[in-house]
Amino acid sequence: MKKTGIKIATFALLLPIVMMSCKKDYTCTCTSTNALGVTSTQTYELNNQTRIDAADACENFEADNAWTTRNCNL
């Protein structure tokens, strides 16, 4: 019985790590608002990425300057 508990605990600890390292396709959606208040939406495909890498890549699409504010999310 003790070995089964150890196996279950080990599985529970390793599952999130394994899931985070899986590569799959993500879509980054960015909403831009210019200085005049006009809003537009762009999408970017992020193929064969881990969730962490996709989140970093999506964040790189963000911008904030005098003309436009762009917020991006997976």
Biotite code that builds the C-alpha atoms (Angstrom):
import biotite.structure as struc

atoms = struc.array([
    struc.Atom([0.000, 0.000, 0.000], chain_id="A", res_id=1, res_name="MET", atom_name="CA", element="C"),
    struc.Atom([2.868, 2.366, 0.845], chain_id="A", res_id=2, res_name="LYS", atom_name="CA", element="C"),
    struc.Atom([4.487, 1.869, -2.590], chain_id="A", res_id=3, res_name="LYS", atom_name="CA", element="C"),
    struc.Atom([1.225, 2.753, -4.325], chain_id="A", res_id=4, res_name="THR", atom_name="CA", element="C"),
    struc.Atom([1.006, 6.006, -2.356], chain_id="A", res_id=5, res_name="GLY", atom_name="CA", element="C"),
    struc.Atom([4.563, 6.895, -3.295], chain_id="A", res_id=6, res_name="ILE", atom_name="CA", element="C"),
    struc.Atom([3.846, 6.196, -6.981], chain_id="A", res_id=7, res_name="LYS", atom_name="CA", element="C"),
    struc.Atom([0.728, 8.374, -6.911], chain_id="A", res_id=8, res_name="ILE", atom_name="CA", element="C"),
    struc.Atom([2.575, 11.215, -5.170], chain_id="A", res_id=9, res_name="ALA", atom_name="CA", element="C"),
    struc.Atom([5.438, 11.020, -7.669], chain_id="A", res_id=10, res_name="THR", atom_name="CA", element="C"),
    struc.Atom([2.999, 11.056, -10.581], chain_id="A", res_id=11, res_name="PHE", atom_name="CA", element="C"),
    struc.Atom([1.170, 14.060, -9.133], chain_id="A", res_id=12, res_name="ALA", atom_name="CA", element="C"),
    struc.Atom([4.444, 15.976, -8.794], chain_id="A", res_id=13, res_name="LEU", atom_name="CA", element="C"),
    struc.Atom([5.789, 15.118, -12.247], chain_id="A", res_id=14, res_name="LEU", atom_name="CA", element="C"),
    struc.Atom([2.595, 15.604, -14.261], chain_id="A", res_id=15, res_name="LEU", atom_name="CA", element="C"),
    struc.Atom([2.709, 19.453, -14.289], chain_id="A", res_id=16, res_name="PRO", atom_name="CA", element="C"),
    struc.Atom([6.364, 19.405, -15.349], chain_id="A", res_id=17, res_name="ILE", atom_name="CA", element="C"),
    struc.Atom([5.665, 17.005, -18.204], chain_id="A", res_id=18, res_name="VAL", atom_name="CA", element="C"),
    struc.Atom([2.633, 18.983, -19.343], chain_id="A", res_id=19, res_name="MET", atom_name="CA", element="C"),
    struc.Atom([4.615, 22.244, -19.409], chain_id="A", res_id=20, res_name="MET", atom_name="CA", element="C"),
    struc.Atom([7.326, 20.718, -21.586], chain_id="A", res_id=21, res_name="SER", atom_name="CA", element="C"),
    struc.Atom([4.878, 19.440, -24.243], chain_id="A", res_id=22, res_name="CYS", atom_name="CA", element="C"),
    struc.Atom([5.020, 21.387, -27.461], chain_id="A", res_id=23, res_name="LYS", atom_name="CA", element="C"),
    struc.Atom([1.849, 22.365, -29.262], chain_id="A", res_id=24, res_name="LYS", atom_name="CA", element="C"),
    struc.Atom([0.333, 25.196, -31.271], chain_id="A", res_id=25, res_name="ASP", atom_name="CA", element="C"),
    struc.Atom([-0.871, 28.397, -29.606], chain_id="A", res_id=26, res_name="TYR", atom_name="CA", element="C"),
    struc.Atom([-2.624, 31.514, -30.836], chain_id="A", res_id=27, res_name="THR", atom_name="CA", element="C"),
    struc.Atom([-1.564, 34.921, -29.565], chain_id="A", res_id=28, res_name="CYS", atom_name="CA", element="C"),
    struc.Atom([-4.353, 37.504, -29.756], chain_id="A", res_id=29, res_name="THR", atom_name="CA", element="C"),
    struc.Atom([-3.387, 41.172, -29.606], chain_id="A", res_id=30, res_name="CYS", atom_name="CA", element="C"),
    struc.Atom([-5.742, 44.101, -29.171], chain_id="A", res_id=31, res_name="THR", atom_name="CA", element="C"),
    struc.Atom([-4.382, 47.458, -30.299], chain_id="A", res_id=32, res_name="SER", atom_name="CA", element="C"),
    struc.Atom([-5.822, 50.858, -29.435], chain_id="A", res_id=33, res_name="THR", atom_name="CA", element="C"),
    struc.Atom([-4.424, 53.947, -31.124], chain_id="A", res_id=34, res_name="ASN", atom_name="CA", element="C"),
    struc.Atom([-4.345, 57.531, -29.821], chain_id="A", res_id=35, res_name="ALA", atom_name="CA", element="C"),
    struc.Atom([-7.703, 58.254, -31.482], chain_id="A", res_id=36, res_name="LEU", atom_name="CA", element="C"),
    struc.Atom([-9.363, 55.360, -29.640], chain_id="A", res_id=37, res_name="GLY", atom_name="CA", element="C"),
    struc.Atom([-9.653, 53.076, -32.680], chain_id="A", res_id=38, res_name="VAL", atom_name="CA", element="C"),
    struc.Atom([-9.300, 49.427, -31.673], chain_id="A", res_id=39, res_name="THR", atom_name="CA", element="C"),
    struc.Atom([-8.171, 46.488, -33.819], chain_id="A", res_id=40, res_name="SER", atom_name="CA", element="C"),
    struc.Atom([-7.335, 42.846, -33.168], chain_id="A", res_id=41, res_name="THR", atom_name="CA", element="C"),
    struc.Atom([-4.506, 40.775, -34.628], chain_id="A", res_id=42, res_name="GLN", atom_name="CA", element="C"),
    struc.Atom([-3.769, 37.078, -34.165], chain_id="A", res_id=43, res_name="THR", atom_name="CA", element="C"),
    struc.Atom([-0.428, 35.330, -34.461], chain_id="A", res_id=44, res_name="TYR", atom_name="CA", element="C"),
    struc.Atom([0.076, 31.574, -34.728], chain_id="A", res_id=45, res_name="GLU", atom_name="CA", element="C"),
    struc.Atom([2.828, 30.207, -32.500], chain_id="A", res_id=46, res_name="LEU", atom_name="CA", element="C"),
    struc.Atom([3.472, 26.672, -33.707], chain_id="A", res_id=47, res_name="ASN", atom_name="CA", element="C"),
    struc.Atom([5.308, 23.864, -31.926], chain_id="A", res_id=48, res_name="ASN", atom_name="CA", element="C"),
    struc.Atom([5.977, 25.852, -28.736], chain_id="A", res_id=49, res_name="GLN", atom_name="CA", element="C"),
    struc.Atom([5.982, 25.053, -25.039], chain_id="A", res_id=50, res_name="THR", atom_name="CA", element="C"),
    struc.Atom([3.494, 27.148, -23.063], chain_id="A", res_id=51, res_name="ARG", atom_name="CA", element="C"),
    struc.Atom([6.309, 29.182, -21.488], chain_id="A", res_id=52, res_name="ILE", atom_name="CA", element="C"),
    struc.Atom([7.973, 29.886, -24.856], chain_id="A", res_id=53, res_name="ASP", atom_name="CA", element="C"),
    struc.Atom([4.632, 30.787, -26.434], chain_id="A", res_id=54, res_name="ALA", atom_name="CA", element="C"),
    struc.Atom([3.830, 33.186, -23.578], chain_id="A", res_id=55, res_name="ALA", atom_name="CA", element="C"),
    struc.Atom([7.234, 34.860, -23.985], chain_id="A", res_id=56, res_name="ASP", atom_name="CA", element="C"),
    struc.Atom([6.804, 35.154, -27.755], chain_id="A", res_id=57, res_name="ALA", atom_name="CA", element="C"),
    struc.Atom([3.297, 36.558, -27.332], chain_id="A", res_id=58, res_name="CYS", atom_name="CA", element="C"),
    struc.Atom([4.555, 39.118, -24.833], chain_id="A", res_id=59, res_name="GLU", atom_name="CA", element="C"),
    struc.Atom([7.101, 40.317, -27.418], chain_id="A", res_id=60, res_name="ASN", atom_name="CA", element="C"),
    struc.Atom([4.209, 41.463, -29.643], chain_id="A", res_id=61, res_name="PHE", atom_name="CA", element="C"),
    struc.Atom([3.064, 43.934, -26.978], chain_id="A", res_id=62, res_name="GLU", atom_name="CA", element="C"),
    struc.Atom([3.763, 47.626, -27.481], chain_id="A", res_id=63, res_name="ALA", atom_name="CA", element="C"),
    struc.Atom([3.088, 50.813, -25.605], chain_id="A", res_id=64, res_name="ASP", atom_name="CA", element="C"),
    struc.Atom([4.099, 54.128, -27.110], chain_id="A", res_id=65, res_name="ASN", atom_name="CA", element="C"),
    struc.Atom([2.608, 57.561, -27.800], chain_id="A", res_id=66, res_name="ALA", atom_name="CA", element="C"),
    struc.Atom([0.528, 56.279, -30.735], chain_id="A", res_id=67, res_name="TRP", atom_name="CA", element="C"),
    struc.Atom([-0.570, 52.766, -29.847], chain_id="A", res_id=68, res_name="THR", atom_name="CA", element="C"),
    struc.Atom([-1.172, 50.494, -26.898], chain_id="A", res_id=69, res_name="THR", atom_name="CA", element="C"),
    struc.Atom([-1.133, 46.789, -27.729], chain_id="A", res_id=70, res_name="ARG", atom_name="CA", element="C"),
    struc.Atom([-2.034, 44.075, -25.217], chain_id="A", res_id=71, res_name="ASN", atom_name="CA", element="C"),
    struc.Atom([-1.471, 40.428, -26.130], chain_id="A", res_id=72, res_name="CYS", atom_name="CA", element="C"),
    struc.Atom([-2.672, 37.163, -24.562], chain_id="A", res_id=73, res_name="ASN", atom_name="CA", element="C"),
    struc.Atom([-2.532, 33.477, -25.428], chain_id="A", res_id=74, res_name="LEU", atom_name="CA", element="C"),
])
